[in-house]
Amino acid sequence: MREFVDEQGRRWRAGARREPVLDFKGRWYLAFQSLDGAVEVEPALRDVRWNSRQTAERTLATMAEVELCRRLHWALGRTPVGAGSS
């Protein structure tokens, strides 16, 4: 998991969530958690996938903060209306 601050100064945690599927390939996907309570629903990019939690953590640890913000922006854009900011 990796904590970062977006352009509006809101704190987030990027991490990997496990999808309960039988296929091990690509079971883990990118998800974000608001640490300030800014968003009620956990935004996610289910098309950003990893085969293991270790691979996901290594990728997130080396990812630039600007890239995390860009992917968060994409995930928030995919969040259904009414599930966004509180």
Summary of the structure (lengths in Angstrom):
residues: 86
radius of gyration: 12.7
end to end distance: 23.9
largest distance: 38.8
contacts: 223
relative contact order: 0.24
helix: 28%
strand: 33%
